[in-house]
Amino acid sequence: MCKKNNNDDIKKLLTASLDEQQAKALFAMGEEAVVFALLTLTAELAKAKGENAQGQPSPATPSGSVPVHLKENNKGKRLKKPGRKPGHKGSRRVSPEPDKTVTLSLECCPDCGGPVNECRAKSTRRKRIVEDIPEGITTETTEYDIPTYWCPHCKNTVSPKVPDAMPNCAIGNRLAVMTAWLHYAMGNSISQIIDIFNVHLQVKLTPGGLTQIWHRLALTLNPWHDEIREKCLASGVLHGDESGWRVNGQTHWLWCFATQRETYYMIDRSRGQPALQEFFNEFYDGVLVSDFWKPYDHIASAGTQKCLVHLLREFRHVKKYKDVSKDWSGFRKRVKRLMQDAIRLWYERESHADEVYARRCALIEKRLDKILSESFENPEAVRIAKRLRKYRDALFTFLYHPAAPFDNNHAERSIRPAVLMRRISHGNQSTTGADTQSILMSVFRTLHLRGLPPTATLCAALREFVLTGKLPTMEKFSSNG
């Protein structure tokens, strides 16, 4: 009670206009009184500025009162030296074989203008290879003379098919595939593609014509889209991620499922179970790697691995923006150290005997159970501990499956090209455009992962489709590669 009265007396001094005599009286009360006074003044100042106890703006602070965040000036600092490390073999482009040879000559000195004599020593002569695009590149226009034949067996008239163009299409397969690759794989806008071909290649293209060609190309390649999905479902490890997308001004979601050789994109109206059930129409006999988004919990799979990088990132977010009082610091350090030890053990797996590795995995599990058996006071620690208890069996799956990683970086890297494209196109204007986007992005990304040239591969597949009426499997070209 005495301490409370002293604090009340100190507050009375602080609420009044503090003069020199009152300040000396406050100092005479002792160290605790001065500390209490300073903390009280700090809290009042933060309240006046609209900040919380950690110095961050509170939700009630007007946006105009929040100072602009300024990044640290790192000018002149380089975190990592460019190029390969000393002692490593260098890398450069392989010089192509020359198609022609041009011999240069010199009539006079370029410095003084006087006559010159060629040096006869062979060591003074040098070679230089220059690779360039020849001037006047234009498209090749072909007119097909198509005769009609009578089949006595079918009692019908037949005609040969044009092998290098899709039916009823005035643009060849190579041009159609190249424009689609520039848009759906490289992220160029339609206006940029039209400028490239209309200006530099003298091909008169229109936005509507390109869009119709891409729709027709996607309809033809739809079996490859289904094949990519089947390969993803048959893989041992599958990564999943999602991001926002716009279709005709409405919010949709771009789903990405990726392996080391396939990437499947799907644009759906739902971000929950309906979209996942459309992809996972059967039991997945593998390890599904994802973040902590709740709809992934309803997928029936042999194993799941939650991204530990997301968890560590959550610790940094709490440290910067949330309440870090009470037992948060100890909780964060223990969990972070445990995750780092598990990741280090995964990297050192090959250097340990099987018995030693199993014993260390058991120790990791025991340390986690000890942390989760405790109770915490800090609300952020309580929240994250609840998450760890919920996903207890999905945190260290990577320790027992060498092919399963501890993070979901592969899915984030796979979805990034589509996100960059979204910043240019701002989504699609129709459901048909969204379907075309999903199919062609999946095909081009998968061809890239398999190291197959997109133009040559698709032209060969389309040629076979036109002649036989059946699209060859993508695996046929992968095996040939």
Contacts in CASP RR format, 6 or more apart in sequence:
PFRMAT RR
TARGET T0000
AUTHOR 0000-0000-0000
METHOD contacts of the structure
MODEL  1
MCKKNNNDDIKKLLTASLDEQQAKALFAMGEEAVVFALLTLTAELAKAKG
ENAQGQPSPATPSGSVPVHLKENNKGKRLKKPGRKPGHKGSRRVSPEPDK
TVTLSLECCPDCGGPVNECRAKSTRRKRIVEDIPEGITTETTEYDIPTYW
CPHCKNTVSPKVPDAMPNCAIGNRLAVMTAWLHYAMGNSISQIIDIFNVH
LQVKLTPGGLTQIWHRLALTLNPWHDEIREKCLASGVLHGDESGWRVNGQ
THWLWCFATQRETYYMIDRSRGQPALQEFFNEFYDGVLVSDFWKPYDHIA
SAGTQKCLVHLLREFRHVKKYKDVSKDWSGFRKRVKRLMQDAIRLWYERE
SHADEVYARRCALIEKRLDKILSESFENPEAVRIAKRLRKYRDALFTFLY
HPAAPFDNNHAERSIRPAVLMRRISHGNQSTTGADTQSILMSVFRTLHLR
GLPPTATLCAALREFVLTGKLPTMEKFSSNG
6 29 0 8 1.000
6 33 0 8 1.000
7 36 0 8 1.000
10 26 0 8 1.000
10 29 0 8 1.000
10 33 0 8 1.000
10 36 0 8 1.000
10 37 0 8 1.000
10 40 0 8 1.000
11 40 0 8 1.000
13 22 0 8 1.000
13 25 0 8 1.000
13 26 0 8 1.000
13 37 0 8 1.000
14 37 0 8 1.000
14 40 0 8 1.000
14 41 0 8 1.000
16 22 0 8 1.000
18 26 0 8 1.000
26 33 0 8 1.000
26 34 0 8 1.000
26 37 0 8 1.000
27 33 0 8 1.000
27 34 0 8 1.000
43 53 0 8 1.000
46 52 0 8 1.000
46 53 0 8 1.000
46 55 0 8 1.000
49 65 0 8 1.000
50 57 0 8 1.000
50 58 0 8 1.000
50 60 0 8 1.000
50 61 0 8 1.000
50 65 0 8 1.000
51 57 0 8 1.000
51 58 0 8 1.000
51 61 0 8 1.000
52 58 0 8 1.000
53 323 0 8 1.000
53 325 0 8 1.000
54 321 0 8 1.000
54 322 0 8 1.000
54 323 0 8 1.000
54 324 0 8 1.000
56 320 0 8 1.000
56 321 0 8 1.000
57 65 0 8 1.000
57 66 0 8 1.000
84 90 0 8 1.000
84 91 0 8 1.000
95 129 0 8 1.000
96 129 0 8 1.000
96 131 0 8 1.000
98 129 0 8 1.000
106 116 0 8 1.000
107 115 0 8 1.000
107 116 0 8 1.000
108 114 0 8 1.000
108 115 0 8 1.000
108 116 0 8 1.000
109 115 0 8 1.000
109 116 0 8 1.000
119 125 0 8 1.000
137 200 0 8 1.000
137 201 0 8 1.000
138 201 0 8 1.000
138 202 0 8 1.000
139 175 0 8 1.000
139 201 0 8 1.000
139 202 0 8 1.000
139 203 0 8 1.000
142 164 0 8 1.000
144 162 0 8 1.000
146 159 0 8 1.000
146 160 0 8 1.000
146 162 0 8 1.000
147 159 0 8 1.000
147 160 0 8 1.000
148 157 0 8 1.000
148 158 0 8 1.000
148 159 0 8 1.000
149 157 0 8 1.000
149 158 0 8 1.000
149 159 0 8 1.000
150 156 0 8 1.000
150 157 0 8 1.000
150 158 0 8 1.000
151 157 0 8 1.000
151 158 0 8 1.000
161 466 0 8 1.000
161 467 0 8 1.000
162 466 0 8 1.000
163 463 0 8 1.000
163 466 0 8 1.000
163 467 0 8 1.000
164 172 0 8 1.000
164 173 0 8 1.000
164 174 0 8 1.000
164 459 0 8 1.000
164 463 0 8 1.000
164 466 0 8 1.000
165 171 0 8 1.000
165 172 0 8 1.000
165 173 0 8 1.000
165 466 0 8 1.000
166 172 0 8 1.000
166 173 0 8 1.000
166 176 0 8 1.000
166 213 0 8 1.000
166 216 0 8 1.000
166 217 0 8 1.000
166 220 0 8 1.000
166 462 0 8 1.000
166 466 0 8 1.000
167 466 0 8 1.000
169 176 0 8 1.000
169 213 0 8 1.000
169 216 0 8 1.000
171 205 0 8 1.000
171 213 0 8 1.000
173 458 0 8 1.000
173 459 0 8 1.000
173 462 0 8 1.000
173 463 0 8 1.000
174 455 0 8 1.000
174 459 0 8 1.000
175 197 0 8 1.000
175 203 0 8 1.000
176 213 0 8 1.000
176 214 0 8 1.000
176 217 0 8 1.000
177 217 0 8 1.000
177 454 0 8 1.000
177 455 0 8 1.000
177 458 0 8 1.000
177 459 0 8 1.000
177 462 0 8 1.000
178 455 0 8 1.000
179 193 0 8 1.000
179 197 0 8 1.000
179 205 0 8 1.000
179 210 0 8 1.000
179 213 0 8 1.000
179 214 0 8 1.000
180 213 0 8 1.000
180 214 0 8 1.000
180 217 0 8 1.000
180 440 0 8 1.000
180 444 0 8 1.000
181 444 0 8 1.000
181 454 0 8 1.000
181 455 0 8 1.000
182 188 0 8 1.000
182 192 0 8 1.000
182 193 0 8 1.000
182 196 0 8 1.000
183 189 0 8 1.000
183 190 0 8 1.000
183 193 0 8 1.000
183 210 0 8 1.000
183 214 0 8 1.000
184 214 0 8 1.000
184 421 0 8 1.000
184 437 0 8 1.000
184 440 0 8 1.000
184 441 0 8 1.000
184 444 0 8 1.000
185 417 0 8 1.000
185 440 0 8 1.000
185 441 0 8 1.000
185 444 0 8 1.000
185 445 0 8 1.000
185 448 0 8 1.000
185 454 0 8 1.000
187 417 0 8 1.000
187 420 0 8 1.000
187 421 0 8 1.000
187 424 0 8 1.000
187 425 0 8 1.000
188 196 0 8 1.000
188 424 0 8 1.000
189 424 0 8 1.000
189 425 0 8 1.000
190 207 0 8 1.000
190 210 0 8 1.000
190 211 0 8 1.000
191 207 0 8 1.000
193 205 0 8 1.000
193 210 0 8 1.000
194 205 0 8 1.000
194 206 0 8 1.000
194 207 0 8 1.000
194 210 0 8 1.000
197 203 0 8 1.000
197 205 0 8 1.000
198 204 0 8 1.000
198 205 0 8 1.000
211 433 0 8 1.000
214 436 0 8 1.000
214 440 0 8 1.000
215 432 0 8 1.000
215 433 0 8 1.000
215 436 0 8 1.000
217 436 0 8 1.000
217 440 0 8 1.000
218 435 0 8 1.000
218 436 0 8 1.000
218 439 0 8 1.000
218 440 0 8 1.000
220 462 0 8 1.000
220 465 0 8 1.000
220 471 0 8 1.000
221 439 0 8 1.000
221 440 0 8 1.000
221 443 0 8 1.000
221 458 0 8 1.000
221 461 0 8 1.000
221 471 0 8 1.000
222 439 0 8 1.000
223 471 0 8 1.000
223 473 0 8 1.000
224 439 0 8 1.000
224 442 0 8 1.000
224 443 0 8 1.000
224 446 0 8 1.000
224 471 0 8 1.000
224 473 0 8 1.000
224 474 0 8 1.000
225 264 0 8 1.000
225 438 0 8 1.000
225 439 0 8 1.000
225 442 0 8 1.000
225 443 0 8 1.000
227 473 0 8 1.000
227 474 0 8 1.000
227 475 0 8 1.000
228 262 0 8 1.000
228 263 0 8 1.000
228 264 0 8 1.000
228 442 0 8 1.000
228 443 0 8 1.000
228 446 0 8 1.000
228 474 0 8 1.000
229 257 0 8 1.000
229 264 0 8 1.000
229 279 0 8 1.000
231 259 0 8 1.000
231 261 0 8 1.000
231 262 0 8 1.000
232 238 0 8 1.000
232 257 0 8 1.000
232 258 0 8 1.000
232 259 0 8 1.000
232 262 0 8 1.000
232 264 0 8 1.000
233 280 0 8 1.000
233 282 0 8 1.000
233 284 0 8 1.000
235 259 0 8 1.000
235 262 0 8 1.000
235 286 0 8 1.000
236 259 0 8 1.000
236 285 0 8 1.000
236 286 0 8 1.000
236 287 0 8 1.000
236 403 0 8 1.000
237 259 0 8 1.000
237 286 0 8 1.000
237 287 0 8 1.000
237 289 0 8 1.000
237 401 0 8 1.000
237 403 0 8 1.000
237 404 0 8 1.000
237 405 0 8 1.000
238 257 0 8 1.000
238 258 0 8 1.000
238 259 0 8 1.000
238 284 0 8 1.000
238 286 0 8 1.000
238 287 0 8 1.000
238 288 0 8 1.000
238 289 0 8 1.000
239 256 0 8 1.000
239 257 0 8 1.000
239 258 0 8 1.000
239 259 0 8 1.000
239 289 0 8 1.000
239 290 0 8 1.000
239 408 0 8 1.000
239 410 0 8 1.000
239 411 0 8 1.000
239 414 0 8 1.000
240 255 0 8 1.000
240 256 0 8 1.000
240 257 0 8 1.000
240 258 0 8 1.000
240 288 0 8 1.000
240 289 0 8 1.000
240 290 0 8 1.000
240 296 0 8 1.000
240 408 0 8 1.000
240 411 0 8 1.000
241 255 0 8 1.000
241 256 0 8 1.000
241 258 0 8 1.000
241 290 0 8 1.000
241 291 0 8 1.000
241 408 0 8 1.000
241 411 0 8 1.000
241 412 0 8 1.000
241 414 0 8 1.000
241 415 0 8 1.000
242 253 0 8 1.000
242 254 0 8 1.000
242 255 0 8 1.000
242 256 0 8 1.000
242 271 0 8 1.000
242 293 0 8 1.000
242 415 0 8 1.000
243 253 0 8 1.000
243 254 0 8 1.000
243 256 0 8 1.000
243 415 0 8 1.000
243 418 0 8 1.000
243 419 0 8 1.000
243 422 0 8 1.000
244 251 0 8 1.000
244 252 0 8 1.000
244 253 0 8 1.000
244 254 0 8 1.000
244 271 0 8 1.000
244 422 0 8 1.000
245 251 0 8 1.000
245 252 0 8 1.000
245 253 0 8 1.000
245 254 0 8 1.000
245 267 0 8 1.000
245 422 0 8 1.000
245 427 0 8 1.000
245 428 0 8 1.000
245 434 0 8 1.000
246 252 0 8 1.000
246 422 0 8 1.000
246 426 0 8 1.000
246 427 0 8 1.000
246 428 0 8 1.000
247 267 0 8 1.000
247 269 0 8 1.000
247 427 0 8 1.000
247 428 0 8 1.000
247 429 0 8 1.000
247 430 0 8 1.000
247 431 0 8 1.000
247 433 0 8 1.000
247 434 0 8 1.000
248 428 0 8 1.000
248 429 0 8 1.000
248 430 0 8 1.000
248 431 0 8 1.000
250 269 0 8 1.000
252 267 0 8 1.000
252 268 0 8 1.000
252 269 0 8 1.000
252 434 0 8 1.000
253 267 0 8 1.000
253 268 0 8 1.000
253 269 0 8 1.000
253 270 0 8 1.000
253 271 0 8 1.000
253 275 0 8 1.000
254 265 0 8 1.000
254 266 0 8 1.000
254 267 0 8 1.000
254 415 0 8 1.000
254 418 0 8 1.000
254 422 0 8 1.000
255 265 0 8 1.000
255 266 0 8 1.000
255 267 0 8 1.000
255 268 0 8 1.000
255 275 0 8 1.000
255 276 0 8 1.000
255 279 0 8 1.000
256 263 0 8 1.000
256 264 0 8 1.000
256 265 0 8 1.000
256 266 0 8 1.000
256 411 0 8 1.000
256 414 0 8 1.000
256 415 0 8 1.000
256 418 0 8 1.000
257 263 0 8 1.000
257 264 0 8 1.000
257 266 0 8 1.000
257 279 0 8 1.000
257 411 0 8 1.000
258 264 0 8 1.000
258 410 0 8 1.000
258 411 0 8 1.000
258 414 0 8 1.000
258 415 0 8 1.000
260 410 0 8 1.000
260 449 0 8 1.000
261 446 0 8 1.000
261 449 0 8 1.000
261 450 0 8 1.000
261 478 0 8 1.000
262 446 0 8 1.000
262 449 0 8 1.000
263 414 0 8 1.000
263 441 0 8 1.000
263 442 0 8 1.000
263 445 0 8 1.000
263 446 0 8 1.000
263 449 0 8 1.000
264 279 0 8 1.000
264 442 0 8 1.000
265 418 0 8 1.000
265 437 0 8 1.000
265 438 0 8 1.000
265 441 0 8 1.000
265 442 0 8 1.000
265 445 0 8 1.000
266 275 0 8 1.000
266 278 0 8 1.000
266 279 0 8 1.000
266 438 0 8 1.000
267 428 0 8 1.000
267 434 0 8 1.000
267 435 0 8 1.000
267 437 0 8 1.000
267 438 0 8 1.000
268 274 0 8 1.000
268 275 0 8 1.000
268 278 0 8 1.000
269 275 0 8 1.000
271 295 0 8 1.000
272 295 0 8 1.000
273 295 0 8 1.000
273 298 0 8 1.000
275 295 0 8 1.000
276 295 0 8 1.000
276 296 0 8 1.000
276 298 0 8 1.000
276 299 0 8 1.000
280 299 0 8 1.000
280 300 0 8 1.000
280 301 0 8 1.000
283 300 0 8 1.000
283 301 0 8 1.000
283 302 0 8 1.000
284 299 0 8 1.000
284 300 0 8 1.000
284 301 0 8 1.000
284 302 0 8 1.000
285 301 0 8 1.000
285 302 0 8 1.000
286 301 0 8 1.000
286 302 0 8 1.000
286 303 0 8 1.000
287 301 0 8 1.000
287 302 0 8 1.000
287 303 0 8 1.000
287 304 0 8 1.000
287 305 0 8 1.000
287 397 0 8 1.000
287 401 0 8 1.000
287 403 0 8 1.000
287 404 0 8 1.000
288 296 0 8 1.000
288 299 0 8 1.000
288 301 0 8 1.000
288 303 0 8 1.000
288 304 0 8 1.000
288 305 0 8 1.000
289 304 0 8 1.000
289 305 0 8 1.000
289 306 0 8 1.000
289 307 0 8 1.000
289 404 0 8 1.000
289 405 0 8 1.000
289 407 0 8 1.000
289 408 0 8 1.000
289 410 0 8 1.000
289 411 0 8 1.000
290 296 0 8 1.000
290 304 0 8 1.000
290 305 0 8 1.000
290 306 0 8 1.000
290 307 0 8 1.000
290 408 0 8 1.000
290 411 0 8 1.000
291 306 0 8 1.000
291 307 0 8 1.000
291 310 0 8 1.000
291 408 0 8 1.000
292 306 0 8 1.000
292 307 0 8 1.000
292 310 0 8 1.000
292 311 0 8 1.000
292 387 0 8 1.000
292 391 0 8 1.000
296 304 0 8 1.000
303 394 0 8 1.000
303 397 0 8 1.000
304 393 0 8 1.000
304 394 0 8 1.000
304 397 0 8 1.000
305 394 0 8 1.000
305 395 0 8 1.000
305 397 0 8 1.000
305 398 0 8 1.000
305 401 0 8 1.000
305 404 0 8 1.000
305 405 0 8 1.000
305 406 0 8 1.000
306 391 0 8 1.000
306 394 0 8 1.000
306 395 0 8 1.000
307 406 0 8 1.000
307 407 0 8 1.000
307 408 0 8 1.000
308 339 0 8 1.000
308 342 0 8 1.000
308 343 0 8 1.000
308 395 0 8 1.000
308 406 0 8 1.000
308 407 0 8 1.000
309 406 0 8 1.000
309 407 0 8 1.000
309 408 0 8 1.000
309 409 0 8 1.000
310 408 0 8 1.000
311 335 0 8 1.000
311 339 0 8 1.000
311 384 0 8 1.000
312 336 0 8 1.000
312 339 0 8 1.000
314 384 0 8 1.000
315 332 0 8 1.000
315 335 0 8 1.000
315 336 0 8 1.000
315 384 0 8 1.000
318 324 0 8 1.000
318 328 0 8 1.000
318 332 0 8 1.000
318 380 0 8 1.000
318 384 0 8 1.000
319 332 0 8 1.000
322 380 0 8 1.000
323 378 0 8 1.000
323 379 0 8 1.000
323 380 0 8 1.000
324 378 0 8 1.000
324 380 0 8 1.000
325 378 0 8 1.000
326 376 0 8 1.000
326 377 0 8 1.000
326 378 0 8 1.000
326 381 0 8 1.000
327 376 0 8 1.000
327 377 0 8 1.000
327 378 0 8 1.000
327 381 0 8 1.000
328 378 0 8 1.000
328 380 0 8 1.000
328 381 0 8 1.000
331 371 0 8 1.000
331 376 0 8 1.000
331 378 0 8 1.000
331 381 0 8 1.000
331 384 0 8 1.000
331 385 0 8 1.000
332 381 0 8 1.000
334 371 0 8 1.000
335 371 0 8 1.000
335 384 0 8 1.000
335 388 0 8 1.000
338 364 0 8 1.000
338 367 0 8 1.000
338 368 0 8 1.000
338 371 0 8 1.000
341 364 0 8 1.000
342 364 0 8 1.000
342 396 0 8 1.000
342 399 0 8 1.000
342 406 0 8 1.000
343 406 0 8 1.000
345 352 0 8 1.000
345 357 0 8 1.000
345 360 0 8 1.000
345 361 0 8 1.000
345 364 0 8 1.000
345 399 0 8 1.000
346 398 0 8 1.000
346 399 0 8 1.000
346 406 0 8 1.000
349 357 0 8 1.000
349 402 0 8 1.000
352 360 0 8 1.000
361 396 0 8 1.000
361 399 0 8 1.000
361 400 0 8 1.000
364 396 0 8 1.000
364 399 0 8 1.000
365 396 0 8 1.000
368 388 0 8 1.000
368 392 0 8 1.000
368 395 0 8 1.000
368 396 0 8 1.000
371 385 0 8 1.000
371 388 0 8 1.000
372 385 0 8 1.000
372 388 0 8 1.000
372 389 0 8 1.000
372 392 0 8 1.000
376 382 0 8 1.000
376 385 0 8 1.000
388 395 0 8 1.000
397 404 0 8 1.000
398 404 0 8 1.000
398 405 0 8 1.000
398 406 0 8 1.000
414 445 0 8 1.000
417 441 0 8 1.000
417 445 0 8 1.000
418 441 0 8 1.000
421 441 0 8 1.000
427 434 0 8 1.000
427 437 0 8 1.000
428 434 0 8 1.000
428 437 0 8 1.000
443 458 0 8 1.000
443 474 0 8 1.000
444 454 0 8 1.000
446 474 0 8 1.000
447 453 0 8 1.000
447 454 0 8 1.000
447 457 0 8 1.000
447 458 0 8 1.000
448 454 0 8 1.000
450 478 0 8 1.000
452 477 0 8 1.000
452 478 0 8 1.000
452 481 0 8 1.000
457 477 0 8 1.000
460 477 0 8 1.000
461 471 0 8 1.000
461 472 0 8 1.000
461 477 0 8 1.000
464 470 0 8 1.000
464 471 0 8 1.000
464 472 0 8 1.000
465 471 0 8 1.000
465 472 0 8 1.000
END
